[in-house]
């Protein structure tokens, strides 16, 4: 850990960590642009970087992107990121009553505290969990991947059927290319360009960046209200820590543990934390009217969920949310295998992610406190200039991957597919994670079948794998079980 801190504070990692955090705050504050989109868009820029520097940049963007959503959620009632949806309930009423700077100050404080608390869990739990994961065999890994995909599909917004369909579609689109077991081409339909399958980077950029551009084109002429922010009025102190200390700690712990669960994410963490604070409050009727504890609970939880989601990513190679799926793609692009072996083969990367997360939270505090008035003005950049510039970078970055236009067409095709899926209320999270995790699931399933001589029942000989599959079955059957329970409780006549 000390060596990782030493590396993080060297010139290039620290510089790109600062750039990533600042860029994340700016992008997160602009409605419609997300941290996931920014990370996917900047992946091509990391090709020539050292892996530690690349991950520092991306982790900084992640932290800044989630934190920056607070600005537009408070001032415009338009959450910059999905994780800031609940912040609008109390942040915007505070802004309309002349306390916008106070809401921003409390949100910044909560974001930092949530990040620091979740960093403690990340630093303490990751090494021993990676040692535990080293004992996992093929069946355990297959069951773990299946559980992550099913939980994301069932817990994401929309119906469970649509989530499962999206995950299955992502897995199907990962099949074309070379069969990893026999080395033969499959589902290429005679196109030589598809011999390597669909490259991960064009898929990620298309799904998150290009689809968002298509979506924003529908609201190109939308006018935003002009809101002013005075930096000198954004102040926090130890008095705020004493006043909101219990709420900060409770919400941070809730956000961290919800972040650990695959597929839930910061928006659910914020909702659970907000509901918990409201239920425990002596003044629950004030929530939603501009109540300070409401802003504190949501911002502490959604930022703490980042540290929680990083735990399964670096210990088991399982993404806790869609953004982690993109980070897994970044590790793969740099020829790094996310999972328990990361601590053994590349400990500087694993511990570098941990230390970068801590430093990014400190940087985010100072950037938000001293530059928030200028950051807020960026929300009013003409949308047509912004989107055209982003599209240019999408094309350049995708083409630079293999110097072929086939990847650009793949990017545009997946952008159109992502746009259509969102218009049909089909979540993109299960789709992307299905695409990312499908090769790993196939590899582990085939290895497990080889161990059991082709008998799928061989999984029952492994207690951990069996337990994970039981969780999968219960998750799939839970809507039916809940319906039966409600039917039994419903009074007759």
N, C-alpha and C positions, 0 to 999 in steps of 0.2 A: 504493500500500500504506500509506503514511504517513497519507493522508487517511482510509483505511478504519479504521486504528487509532484515529484521532481521533474518527471517528463511533462506533465500537464503545464507546469509553470515555466517550461522552456519557451523560446520565442514563438515558433510557428504554431504549436498546439494552442498556446494561450491567445495568440492573435486571432486564429480562426475560431476559437471558442467565443471570443468577444464579437467577432463579425457574425457568427451564427446566432448568438443570443439577440443581438441588435436586429438582424434581419428577421428573426422569428417574431419579435415584438411588433415590428412594422407590419409584417404580413398578417399576423394574428389580429391586429387592430382593424384591418380592412375587411368589412363584411363580404363573405363569399370566398375569401382565400383562407386556407387552413395550413396548419403545420405539416400535415401529411403531403399536401400539394407542394409545399416549399422543399421538403426533404427529397421527394421524388424528382423535382425539377433540378436540384443541385447535385444529385448523384453523379452525373457525368463530369462535374467539375472536380470530383475527388479521385479520378482515375490515376492521376500522377502524384497524388499525395501519399505520404506514409499512412498506414492504417490508423495509427494513434491520432494523427492530425485530422484525418477524415472523420473518424468517429467523434472527435471533439467538436468539429463543425456541426455535425448532424445532431448530436445531443444538445448543443446550444440552441439550434433551431427548434428542437422539440420543446425545450423548456420555455424559450421566448414565445413560441407560437401559442402555447396554451395560456400563458400569462397575458399576452397581448389582447386576447379576446375580451378581457375585462373592460378595455377602453370603450369599444363600440357598444358593448352590452350595457354599459352604464350611461353613456352619453346619448346614444341613438336608439336604444332598445332593440338593437340588432346585434346578436352575439357574433363576434368574429369567428369563434369556433363553437362546435356543438357542446363542448364542455362548459361554456359560459351561458348556456340557456337559462339556468336557474338564477344567475346573477341579475338578469333583467328584472326579476320580480321585485327586488328591493333597491337595486342600484339605480335604475331609471327613475323611480319615484323620488329617491334622494336627490337626483340631479335636477328634476323638474321643480323641486322645492328649494333650490339654491344651495344644496349640499353636495354637488357633484364632486368637488375636490375631496370632501370628506369620504365619500364612497370610494373614490379611487385610492385614497391613502389606506383605508382599511383593507381594500382588495389587494393592494401591493403587500401589505404586512401579512395578510393571511396566506398569500401565495408563497412568500418566502418561508414562513413558519411551516407550512405544509410540505414544502420541498425539503427543508432541513430534517423534519421528523421522518419523512419517508426515506431520506438518505441513510439515517441510522439503521433502519430495517434492512435497506439494501446492502449496506456494508457488513452488517452482522450476519444476515441470513444467507447471503449468496455463497460464500465459500463452503459452509457445511452442506448446503443443499446440492452443490455441485458434486461433492463427494458421495452423497446419497444417490444422485442420478447416475454416477459411474457404475453402479450396480445394476442399472437397467439393461435388459436384453432387448432383442428385436420385438418380442410381443409387448413388453411394457411400453416401448416407444410408440409402437403402432396404436396401442390403446390410448396413450396420452395425446397423440396427434388427433385421433378420432374424437376424443372428449373435447379438445380445444375447438375443433370445427363445429361440433354439434352444439356446444354451449354458445358459441358466437352466433350461430344460425338461429337458435331458439330465443336468445336474450336480446338480439338486436331489434331495432324498431321495425314494426310491420309484423305480418303473420309468420308463424314458424314454418309453414309450407314454403313461403317465398324465400325465407332464409336458407332452408335446406336446398331448394332448387338453385339458388345462387352459388352455394358451396359446391354442389354437384357440377354445375356448369364450369366453375373455375377448375375443378379437377379434370374435367373432360378436355378443356383447352390446354392443359399441361401435358396431355398424352402424346401429341404429335412429336416426331423426332426419332431418336435412336432408343430402342429398347435397352435398358441398362443391364438386363440379364443375358440376352442372347446377341446383342450388338447389331440387330437388324432394324431397318427403317420401318416405321409404322405411321399410318395415317398422314403421309406427306402428299398423297394424291398426285405423285409424279413431279412435284415442284422441288427442285434442288435447293431452293432458298429455305425450305422448311426442314431440311435434313437435321438442323440443330434445334428444331422446335421454335416456339415463340420466345425470344429473349426476354429476360425478366425486366430489364430497364424500360424498353418501349411499352410493355404492358403496364408498368406502374405509372409512367408519365402519362400515357393515354388515359388510363382509368381515373386518375385523380386530377391531373392538370388540364388535359384537353377537354375532358367531359365537363369540368367546372367552367372552362371558357365558353363552351356551347351553352351551358346553363345561364351564365351571366349575360350572354348576348341578348337574352329575352328581356333583361332589365337594364339595358344599356343607357337609357335616357332617364333613369330614376334619379330624382333629386334628393339630396340628403339635407336635413336641417343644419343650419350653421350654429355650432356650439363652441363657446370659448372656454379655455382652461387656463387658470393662473397657477403657475408652478409654485409660487411662494406660499400658496394656501394649502399645498399638499404636504402635510406634516404628520409624522407618526412618532410615538415615544413610548417609554416604559409604562406610562399610565394606560395606554391602550392594551399593552400586554397583560397588565393586571386585570383590567376590566373584562377582556375577552379571552383570558388565558385558558379557562376550562373548555370553552367552545373551540378554541384553536386546536388544543391538544386532542380533544375527542374527534373533531372533524378530520384532523390529519390522520389519525389512526384508522378511522373508517375509510378514508380515501385510499390509504395504503393497502389495506387488506382487500378492498374491493378491486383495486388495481391488479392484485396478484391473480385474481380469478380470470381465466382466459375468456376474452370476448366481451367483457362488460364495459370498461372504459370510463373516462372521466365524467361524462354526462350522467351516467347512472350513479357514480360515486357522489356527485353533487346533489342529485335528487334524494338519495338515502340520507346524506348528511343534513340536508335542509329539513327533511321530514323529522329526523331525530331531534334536531335543535328546536324545532317548533313544538314537538310533543313534550320536551323536557322544560320548555320555557314557562315562566310565570305569566307571560304576556303573549300567548300564542296568537291573539287576535291582531297584533301589530305586524306580524309577518305578511309581506306582500304590500305593505303601505309605505315602505322606506325605512325598514327596521335594520339597524346596524348588524345585529347577530346573523341576519339572513345573508348579507354579503360576505361576512366572515366565514360562515360555515360552507358556503358553496365554493369560494375561492381556495380555501384551505384544502378541501377534499379533492377538487379537480386537479390541483397541482401535486398533491400527495399521490394521486393515482399514477403519476408518471414513474416515480421511484418504485411503486409496487409492481407496475407492469414490466419494469426492467429486470425484476428478479427472475421470473420464469424464462425471460429471453436469454440471459447470459448463463443461466444454470442448466436449462433443459432445451434451449432452442425453440421454445414455444412462445408465439407472440400473444401478449395480453390484449392487444388491440390492433386496429388496422395500421397505426403508425409504427408499431413494433414489427409488423410484417414487412414494412418498407425498410426498417433498420436491419432486419434479417437479410433482406435482399442486398443491402450495402455490405454486410459482412461476407456474403457469398461472392459478390463481385470482386472483393479484395482477397479472394481465395482463403477465407477464414470459415471454419465450421462452427456455427453457434451451437452451444450446448455445453455439457459438463467438461468435455475435452478442451474447451477454450481456456479454462484455468490451468490446464496442464501443458498444452502446446503453445498457447499464446497468452500467458498471464498478464503481460503488459497491456493487452487489449481489454481483457476483462476488468482489471483494476483501473485501467485508464477510463473506461466508461463510468465506473463508480466515482472516481475523483472528478471527472469532467462534469458530472451531474451536480456535485456539490458546488464547484466553482461557478457553474452557469447560474445557479440560484442566487449566489452573491452578486454576480454581475447584473443579473436581472433587476435586483433591488436598486442598485445605483443608477442603472439606465432608466428605469421607470420613474424614479424620484426626480432626476435632474433633466430628463429629456422628454417627459410625457407631454408637455405643451406643444412641442414640435412634432412628436409622433402623432398626436391627435389631428394635426393639420394634414397629414399624409392621407387620411381617410377621404379627402376631397380631391385627390388627383383624378383627372378625367378618366372615366372607366375605359373608353376606347383606346387611349394611349397605353394604359396599363395592360389590357388584354392582348393588344397587338405585340407588345414587347415580350410578354410571357410566351406567346405562341412562337415567336422567332427563336427564343431560347430552347423551347421544347424541340423544335425541328433540328437545331444545331446540335444539341446534346444527344439526341437519338441517333442522328446520322454519324456522329463521332464515335459511336460504340463500335461499329464494324465497317464504317465507310461504305454503306450500301443503303439505297433508298427503300429496300424491302422493309427495314426496321421503321422507317418513317410511315410507310403505309400501315404497318402493324399498329403503330402508335395512334394514327388517325382512326383505324378500325376499332380499336379498344376504347378510344375516346367516344366514338359514336355509340358503342355498346354500353359503356358506362352511363352515358346520357339517357339512353332508352331505358336502362334498368331503373335509374332513379325516377324517371317519369312514370314508370309502372310501379313505383313504391317497392322496388326490390332492393334490399340493402347491398351496398358494395363491399362491406366488410367480409362476409362469408365468401363472396366471389374471389376476392384477392387472396385471402388466407387459404382457400381451397387450391388456388393456383400455386401459391408458394409452398404449401406443405404437401401437396400431392406426390411429388417425387420422393420425399422422405417417407411418407406413408407406404408407398408402393415398395420401396427398398426394404423397409422393415418388415412388411407383411410377407414378402417373398422369403426373406431370411428366416422368419418364424416358421413358415410352412416347410422350409428345408430342414429345420431342426425337428419338426414333428412328422417328417415323411409325408407331407402333403395333407395332413389331417388338421382341419381348422379347430377341432376340439382340443388340440394340444395347448391352446391358450389357457385352458382350465387348470393346467398344472402349475401355473404361475399366479400366486395370490394377488400381487399388485396389479397385474394386467387384468385379472378377473374383476377386481374391485373397481378399476377404472371403467371397464365395460358395463358393469352394473350401474355406475353413475350415468353412462351414456343412455342406457335403456330407460332409467328413471327420468332423465331429462326429457327424452322423447315422449314418454308416457304421461308426464306430469299434467298437461292440459286435460287429458281424459280422467286422470285420478282426481284432479281438483274439481272437475265437473261432477264426478260421482259423490265427492264429499259434500259439495254444495247441495246436491239433490237430496242427500240423506238428512242434512241439517234443515232443509226447507220444511216448514210446518205443513202438514197435510190439511187440505180444505181451506 
